[in-house]
Amino acid sequence: MKSKFKLSFALLALAICSSASAEMAFPIPAIPQLDAEAYILIDAKSGEILAQYNAEQQRDPASLTKMMTSYVVGQALQSGRIKNDDMVVVSKDAWATGNPVLKGSSLMFLEVGKTVSVSDLNKGIIIQSGNDACIAMAEHVAGSQGAFVNLMNDYAKKIGLNHTHFETVHGLDAPGQYTTAKDMAYLGQALIRDLPEEYSIYKEKEFTYTLSKPQLNRNGLLWDTTLNVDGIKTGHTNAAGYNLVASAVDGNTRLISAVLGGRTFKGREEESKKLLVWGFRFFETANPVKAGTPVTTETIWYGDQNKIQLGAVNGAFITVPKGRAADVQVEYKIDDYIYAPITKGNAVGKMQFLLDGKVINEQPLVALQDIEETGFFGGVWDWICLQCHKLFS
C-alpha cells in the first residue's frame, strides 16, 4: 500500500524545476508520447508515479487478470495451503474441447481426466497465458471458479486496487470486469514485493507441457538486450486492445510500466520500452533511511525502557532525478510525547525528505521496537518526571 504521506510526482517535479539550474546535470524532458489508450509508469520501491495518461480510465484487463490469479496462487503456496507437487485432475471446464468459452483463446492444452502438477499449471498460467490452466488451478485452490474469483477480489481490496473488479479467473471479456492502468501497475508492485518466488517465474522465456513444441512467453521485452526486463504480463482481447505490464531493473531502481489499449502486438512492447527507457534515463530510487536503522532515539514515557528507536521498519525509498540520490536530506518531526505501550511500526511522527532545501516527500516516522508498559512504581516515577519536564520545557 502507498503511504498517505507521500507527495505526488508533480510536487517533486515542481521542487526540482524551481531549483538552481546549476545544481542539475540537465533538465528532465517531457514524457514521451505513446500510442495507447492509457498508461502509467511507477517506481516499484517508492510507489511514486513518474508518468501517467488516462491511468484511472476503466479498461478491460484481458489476460492481465492472470496477474491476480497468480497472486492468489502465490499466496496459497506461500501459506502452505497448496504445494508445487500437488497433482490436479483436469475437469471438463478446464478442457478446451469441453468448454466453448475457451475456443480460440490462449491455452496450455490440458486434457480432461489427466493429472498435472501445480508447478506446471502455474507456469502454464504465467508463461503460456493458459486460460485452461487458470480454471484447473482455481478449482484446486478454491473448489470452484466462483470461489476463486471471490479470493481475487478480496486480495484486490487488501492491496488497494480501488478501481478493479474481476468476474473471471482468466480475463476473457465479461460484463462487470474492469481495471485501470494504475491498478495493474500496483498489482505488479504487490507481486514483486509480496511473492518473490512466484514473481521469479515471470522471467522464464518458454515452457513445454508434454512433448509438444515449447510455447514462448508473450512478453517480447524479455528478449530485449537493452533493458533488464524480468516480467510481467501481456493481455489482449478485442475489447481491451493490446495490454502489457512490464518491469525492469537498473541498479537500485525498479520501474513498472502499464500500457493498456495498445494498437498492435509489437506496439505495446515499443510503447512500454519508451516509458521504461525515459524513466531509467532521468530518475533513480534513493534509499535515505535503511530498514531497521534508527533515524533518532527518543524518550518514551511509562515504558519498561526509557528510550525508543524511531525510523522506517522496511526502509524509506523515494524517487529523485538521476544522480541526486546522495543529495537527499532527512528531517523528522514527532507529533507529541511518546507513551508506552507501543508496538513496532506504530507511527509517532513523520520524516521529511528534502532536495535543494525543498520537501519532496513525507513518510511516517515509526517505532522500530515493541516497548511494554512499566510497573506501578515506575509509572509513578515517570509521571512525576513528565510533569516536571512539561513544566520546565
C-alpha positions as CSV (number, residue, x, y, z in Angstrom):
1,M,0.0,0.0,0.0
2,K,1.2,3.5,-0.7
3,S,1.9,5.8,2.2
4,K,-0.6,8.5,2.8
5,F,2.3,10.9,3.4
6,K,3.9,10.5,0.0
7,L,3.8,13.6,-2.2
8,S,2.9,13.4,-5.8
9,F,5.4,13.4,-8.6
10,A,4.0,16.7,-9.7
11,L,5.3,18.2,-6.4
12,L,8.6,16.5,-6.9
13,A,8.9,17.9,-10.4
14,L,7.9,21.4,-9.2
15,A,10.6,21.3,-6.5
16,I,13.3,20.1,-8.9
17,C,12.4,22.6,-11.6
18,S,12.4,25.5,-9.2
19,S,15.9,24.6,-8.0
20,A,19.0,26.4,-9.3
21,S,19.8,25.1,-12.8
22,A,23.5,24.9,-11.9
23,E,22.6,22.0,-9.5
24,M,21.0,20.0,-12.2
25,A,23.1,17.9,-14.7
26,F,20.3,18.6,-17.3
27,P,16.6,19.3,-17.3
28,I,14.1,16.4,-17.3
29,P,12.3,16.3,-20.7
30,A,8.6,15.8,-21.2
31,I,7.1,12.4,-21.0
32,P,7.3,10.6,-24.4
33,Q,4.1,10.5,-26.4
34,L,2.7,7.0,-26.5
35,D,0.2,5.3,-29.0
36,A,-2.0,3.8,-26.3
37,E,-5.4,4.4,-24.7
38,A,-3.9,4.6,-21.2
39,Y,-0.6,4.2,-19.4
40,I,1.4,4.7,-16.2
41,L,5.0,4.4,-15.0
42,I,5.8,3.9,-11.3
43,D,8.9,3.4,-9.2
44,A,8.3,-0.1,-7.7
45,K,10.1,0.7,-4.5
46,S,8.8,4.1,-3.6
47,G,5.4,3.7,-5.3
48,E,5.7,7.2,-6.8
49,I,4.1,7.9,-10.2
50,L,6.5,9.2,-12.8
51,A,4.2,9.4,-15.8
52,Q,0.6,8.7,-16.5
53,Y,-2.2,9.2,-19.1
54,N,-5.8,8.1,-18.5
55,A,-4.3,5.9,-15.7
56,E,-7.7,5.7,-13.9
57,Q,-9.8,5.1,-17.0
58,Q,-11.8,2.0,-16.7
59,R,-10.5,-0.7,-19.1
60,D,-10.9,-4.4,-19.8
61,P,-8.0,-6.2,-18.2
62,A,-7.8,-9.2,-20.6
63,S,-5.1,-11.6,-19.6
64,L,-3.6,-9.1,-17.1
65,T,-6.3,-10.7,-14.9
66,K,-3.8,-13.6,-14.6
67,M,-1.5,-11.4,-12.5
68,M,-4.2,-11.6,-9.8
69,T,-4.8,-15.3,-10.5
70,S,-1.1,-15.7,-10.0
71,Y,-1.1,-13.5,-6.8
72,V,-3.8,-15.7,-5.2
73,V,-1.9,-18.9,-6.2
74,G,1.4,-17.4,-4.8
75,Q,-0.3,-16.6,-1.5
76,A,-1.7,-20.2,-1.3
77,L,1.7,-21.7,-2.0
78,Q,3.4,-19.3,0.5
79,S,0.9,-20.2,3.2
80,G,1.3,-23.9,2.6
81,R,-2.4,-24.4,1.6
82,I,-1.2,-26.0,-1.7
83,K,2.2,-27.4,-2.8
84,N,4.0,-27.3,-6.1
85,D,4.0,-31.0,-6.4
86,D,0.2,-31.4,-5.8
87,M,-1.4,-33.2,-8.7
88,V,-4.6,-31.7,-10.1
89,V,-7.2,-33.6,-12.1
90,V,-8.3,-31.7,-15.2
91,S,-12.1,-31.1,-15.2
92,K,-14.3,-30.7,-18.2
93,D,-14.5,-27.0,-17.6
94,A,-10.7,-26.8,-17.9
95,W,-10.7,-28.8,-21.1
96,A,-10.8,-26.6,-24.2
97,T,-12.8,-29.2,-26.2
98,G,-15.4,-29.4,-23.5
99,N,-15.7,-25.7,-22.7
100,P,-16.8,-23.5,-25.6
101,V,-15.7,-20.3,-23.7
102,L,-12.1,-21.3,-24.3
103,K,-12.4,-21.8,-28.0
104,G,-9.8,-19.9,-29.9
105,S,-8.1,-18.5,-26.7
106,S,-4.6,-19.0,-25.4
107,L,-4.2,-22.5,-23.8
108,M,-1.9,-24.9,-22.1
109,F,-3.8,-27.7,-23.9
110,L,-4.9,-29.7,-20.9
111,E,-6.8,-32.9,-21.4
112,V,-9.8,-33.9,-19.4
113,G,-9.2,-36.5,-16.7
114,K,-5.4,-36.2,-16.9
115,T,-3.4,-35.0,-13.9
116,V,-1.0,-32.1,-13.9
117,S,1.2,-30.6,-11.1
118,V,0.5,-27.3,-9.5
119,S,4.0,-26.2,-10.6
120,D,3.2,-26.9,-14.3
121,L,-0.2,-25.2,-14.1
122,N,1.4,-22.2,-12.6
123,K,3.9,-22.0,-15.4
124,G,1.1,-22.6,-17.9
125,I,-0.7,-19.5,-16.4
126,I,2.2,-17.2,-16.3
127,I,4.3,-18.2,-19.3
128,Q,1.7,-19.7,-21.7
129,S,-1.2,-17.5,-20.5
130,G,-3.3,-20.6,-20.5
131,N,-6.9,-20.0,-19.8
132,D,-7.5,-23.7,-19.2
133,A,-4.7,-23.7,-16.6
134,C,-6.4,-20.9,-14.8
135,I,-9.6,-22.9,-14.4
136,A,-7.8,-26.0,-13.3
137,M,-5.8,-24.1,-10.7
138,A,-8.8,-22.1,-9.5
139,E,-10.7,-25.3,-8.9
140,H,-7.8,-26.8,-7.0
141,V,-7.2,-23.8,-4.8
142,A,-10.8,-22.8,-4.0
143,G,-13.1,-25.6,-5.1
144,S,-14.7,-23.6,-7.9
145,Q,-14.1,-20.7,-10.2
146,G,-16.6,-18.5,-8.4
147,A,-14.9,-19.0,-5.0
148,F,-11.5,-18.3,-6.6
149,V,-12.9,-15.1,-8.1
150,N,-14.0,-14.0,-4.7
151,L,-10.5,-14.5,-3.4
152,M,-9.2,-12.4,-6.3
153,N,-11.5,-9.5,-5.4
154,D,-10.7,-9.8,-1.7
155,Y,-7.0,-9.6,-2.4
156,A,-7.6,-6.7,-4.7
157,K,-9.2,-4.7,-1.9
158,K,-6.3,-5.6,0.5
159,I,-3.7,-4.4,-2.0
160,G,-5.7,-1.2,-2.6
161,L,-6.9,-1.7,-6.1
162,N,-9.9,0.5,-5.8
163,H,-11.0,0.6,-9.4
164,T,-10.7,-3.1,-10.3
165,H,-13.2,-5.9,-10.2
166,F,-12.8,-9.5,-11.5
167,E,-15.5,-11.8,-12.9
168,T,-13.3,-14.5,-14.4
169,V,-10.1,-16.3,-13.4
170,H,-8.6,-15.9,-16.8
171,G,-9.5,-12.4,-18.2
172,L,-11.7,-13.3,-21.2
173,D,-14.2,-10.4,-21.6
174,A,-17.1,-10.5,-19.1
175,P,-19.7,-7.9,-18.1
176,G,-18.7,-6.2,-14.8
177,Q,-15.0,-7.0,-15.2
178,Y,-12.7,-3.9,-15.3
179,T,-9.4,-2.4,-14.1
180,T,-7.2,0.6,-14.7
181,A,-3.6,1.1,-15.8
182,K,-2.8,2.4,-12.3
183,D,-4.3,-0.6,-10.5
184,M,-2.4,-3.0,-12.8
185,A,0.9,-1.3,-12.1
186,Y,0.3,-1.5,-8.3
187,L,-0.8,-5.1,-8.7
188,G,2.6,-5.7,-10.3
189,Q,4.3,-4.0,-7.4
190,A,2.5,-6.3,-4.9
191,L,3.5,-9.4,-6.8
192,I,7.2,-8.3,-6.8
193,R,7.1,-7.2,-3.1
194,D,5.0,-9.9,-1.5
195,L,5.7,-13.0,-3.6
196,P,9.3,-13.1,-4.9
197,E,9.2,-16.8,-5.6
198,E,6.0,-16.5,-7.6
199,Y,7.4,-13.5,-9.4
200,S,10.6,-15.3,-10.4
201,I,8.6,-17.4,-12.9
202,Y,7.7,-14.3,-14.9
203,K,11.2,-14.0,-16.4
204,E,11.1,-17.5,-17.9
205,K,11.0,-17.2,-21.7
206,E,9.4,-20.6,-22.6
207,F,7.6,-23.6,-21.1
208,T,7.0,-27.0,-22.6
209,Y,4.0,-29.0,-21.4
210,T,4.1,-32.7,-22.6
211,L,6.4,-33.4,-25.6
212,S,5.0,-30.7,-27.9
213,K,6.9,-27.6,-29.2
214,P,7.7,-25.2,-26.4
215,Q,5.5,-22.2,-26.1
216,L,7.2,-18.8,-25.7
217,N,6.4,-16.1,-23.2
218,R,4.3,-13.5,-24.9
219,N,6.3,-10.6,-23.2
220,G,8.7,-9.9,-26.0
221,L,10.7,-7.4,-23.8
222,L,12.2,-10.4,-22.1
223,W,14.4,-10.7,-25.2
224,D,15.4,-7.0,-25.3
225,T,19.1,-6.8,-24.5
226,T,19.0,-3.1,-23.9
227,L,16.7,-3.5,-20.8
228,N,16.8,-5.8,-17.9
229,V,13.1,-6.8,-18.1
230,D,12.1,-9.7,-15.8
231,G,8.2,-9.6,-16.2
232,I,5.3,-9.1,-16.1
233,K,2.3,-9.9,-18.3
234,T,0.6,-9.3,-21.6
235,G,-3.1,-9.3,-22.4
236,H,-5.3,-9.0,-25.5
237,T,-9.0,-9.2,-26.4
238,N,-10.9,-7.2,-29.0
239,A,-12.5,-5.1,-26.2
240,A,-9.2,-4.5,-24.3
241,G,-6.8,-3.9,-27.2
242,Y,-3.2,-4.9,-26.6
243,N,-2.1,-4.6,-22.9
244,L,1.3,-5.0,-21.3
245,V,2.5,-4.6,-17.7
246,A,6.3,-4.7,-17.7
247,S,9.0,-4.3,-15.0
248,A,12.8,-3.8,-15.4
249,V,15.7,-3.1,-13.1
250,D,18.7,-0.8,-13.4
251,G,21.0,-0.7,-10.4
252,N,18.9,0.1,-7.3
253,T,15.9,1.2,-9.3
254,R,13.0,-1.0,-10.4
255,L,10.3,0.6,-12.6
256,I,6.9,-0.8,-13.6
257,S,5.0,0.3,-16.7
258,A,1.4,-0.5,-17.6
259,V,0.3,0.2,-21.2
260,L,-3.4,-0.6,-21.9
261,G,-5.2,-0.3,-25.2
262,G,-2.2,-0.6,-27.4
263,R,-2.8,-0.8,-31.2
264,T,-0.7,-3.9,-32.0
265,F,1.1,-6.9,-30.5
266,K,4.6,-5.3,-31.0
267,G,3.3,-1.8,-30.5
268,R,2.6,-2.4,-26.8
269,E,6.2,-3.5,-26.4
270,E,7.6,-0.5,-28.2
271,E,5.4,1.9,-26.2
272,S,6.3,0.2,-22.9
273,K,10.0,0.4,-23.8
274,K,9.7,4.2,-24.4
275,L,8.3,4.6,-20.9
276,L,10.9,2.4,-19.2
277,V,13.9,4.0,-21.1
278,W,12.7,7.5,-20.2
279,G,12.2,6.6,-16.6
280,F,15.7,5.0,-16.1
281,R,17.4,7.8,-18.0
282,F,16.1,10.6,-15.8
283,F,15.2,9.1,-12.4
284,E,16.6,6.8,-9.7
285,T,15.5,5.4,-6.4
286,A,17.1,6.8,-3.3
287,N,17.1,4.9,0.0
288,P,18.0,7.6,2.5
289,V,16.7,5.6,5.5
290,K,17.7,1.9,5.7
291,A,15.5,-0.8,7.0
292,G,15.7,-1.1,10.8
293,T,18.3,1.7,11.1
294,P,17.1,4.4,13.6
295,V,16.8,8.0,12.4
296,T,16.7,9.1,16.0
297,T,16.4,7.7,19.6
298,E,13.9,9.5,21.8
299,T,12.5,9.3,25.3
300,I,9.5,7.1,25.9
301,W,7.3,7.6,29.0
302,Y,5.7,4.8,31.1
303,G,7.8,2.1,29.4
304,D,10.0,-0.7,30.7
305,Q,12.7,1.1,28.7
306,N,13.5,4.8,28.8
307,K,14.5,5.2,25.1
308,I,12.9,4.1,21.8
309,Q,14.5,3.9,18.4
310,L,12.5,5.5,15.6
311,G,12.8,5.2,11.8
312,A,11.2,3.1,9.0
313,V,10.7,-0.6,9.5
314,N,11.3,-1.5,5.9
315,G,13.4,1.5,5.0
316,A,12.3,4.6,3.1
317,F,12.5,4.8,-0.6
318,I,11.9,8.0,-2.7
319,T,12.3,8.8,-6.4
320,V,14.8,11.6,-7.4
321,P,16.4,12.9,-10.6
322,K,19.2,10.7,-11.8
323,G,22.4,11.4,-9.9
324,R,20.8,13.1,-7.0
325,A,20.3,10.2,-4.5
326,A,23.2,11.3,-2.4
327,D,21.9,14.8,-2.1
328,V,18.7,13.9,-0.2
329,Q,18.5,15.2,3.4
330,V,16.3,13.8,6.1
331,E,14.4,15.7,8.8
332,Y,11.9,14.4,11.3
333,K,9.0,15.7,13.4
334,I,7.5,14.0,16.4
335,D,3.8,14.5,17.0
336,D,3.8,14.5,20.8
337,Y,5.2,12.8,23.8
338,I,5.7,9.1,23.2
339,Y,4.0,6.8,25.7
340,A,4.2,3.0,26.3
341,P,2.9,0.5,25.5
342,I,3.9,0.8,21.8
343,T,4.2,-1.7,19.0
344,K,6.8,-1.9,16.3
345,G,5.5,0.0,13.3
346,N,3.3,2.5,15.2
347,A,3.6,6.0,13.8
348,V,4.8,8.7,16.1
349,G,5.6,11.5,13.6
350,K,6.8,12.0,10.1
351,M,10.1,12.1,8.2
352,Q,10.6,14.7,5.6
353,F,13.0,14.3,2.6
354,L,14.5,17.4,1.2
355,L,16.3,18.1,-2.0
356,D,17.8,21.6,-2.5
357,G,16.1,22.7,0.6
358,K,12.6,21.7,-0.6
359,V,10.4,18.9,0.8
360,I,9.9,16.4,-2.0
361,N,8.4,13.5,0.1
362,E,7.0,12.7,3.5
363,Q,6.6,9.3,5.2
364,P,5.7,8.1,8.7
365,L,8.3,8.0,11.4
366,V,7.6,4.8,13.3
367,A,8.7,2.8,16.3
368,L,11.4,0.2,15.5
369,Q,10.7,-1.9,18.6
370,D,8.0,-3.1,21.0
371,I,8.1,-1.5,24.4
372,E,5.9,-2.7,27.2
373,E,4.4,-0.6,30.0
374,T,6.4,-0.3,33.2
375,G,5.2,-1.4,36.6
376,F,3.3,0.7,39.2
377,F,6.2,2.4,40.8
378,G,8.0,3.0,37.5
379,G,4.8,4.6,36.2
380,V,4.5,6.9,39.3
381,W,8.1,8.0,38.9
382,D,7.6,8.6,35.1
383,W,4.5,10.7,35.9
384,I,6.5,12.9,38.3
385,C,9.4,13.3,35.8
386,L,6.9,14.0,32.9
387,Q,5.2,16.8,34.9
388,C,8.5,18.4,35.7
389,H,9.5,18.1,32.0
390,K,6.3,19.7,30.8
391,L,6.6,22.5,33.4
392,F,10.2,23.5,32.5
393,S,10.0,23.0,28.7
